[in-house]
Each structure stands twice: as C-alpha cells, then as structure tokens.
C-alpha cells in the first residue's frame, strides 16, 4: 500500500489524478469511500481524471466512454475493455492504494 493523499484532499464526486511510481491513477471519493482506477481510458488512452463522474461511473471527456467505479468495466461505448481497479484503504484520514489490480 502506498500513501497517496489525505481523504480531506479529495472532493466528493470529483476525479483526482495522480501518479504512483509510473502508474497513472485516478481517485474518486464518494462519501467515506474512495475508488482507484487506472487513469487511462481503454478506448482512447486519455486521462479519465479529466472526465466527470456520472450515474454510470467515470466518463471519459472525449468520446463518452464510461467506466464502473467498482469494477472498471465499461458501462457505455465506445470502450469495450475494462480499466484496472486498485484496492484502497483509508487509515487515520490517509488514502492508501495498492497497485495490484482487483479485476
């Protein structure tokens, strides 16, 4: 687990892009829960952190591909491949991410 940021650094429902080592990661806070996905659209290789969170998940800003925050599965075309989802732990107000994909 790698410490990434304080939970208070994340705005609810707003993507937060960062890099852990050489891996681009996007964090999305939903209340007291934080999701971590690879910050790269599987369709167009663009930063998902530049998109927005919708009812379907995290939407890529260019073509509208949307990815489920829990599974990384595409929930809207044109993407057909999932993005990696990483385990997140919150301890003492600090967000930690494990770069071992869960999907």
ABEGO torsion letter per residue (X at the ends): XBBABBAAABBBGBBBBBBBEABBBBBBBBEABBBBBBBBBAAAGBBAAABBBBAAEBBBAAAGBBBBAAAGBBABOABABBBBBBBBBBBGGBBBBBABBAX
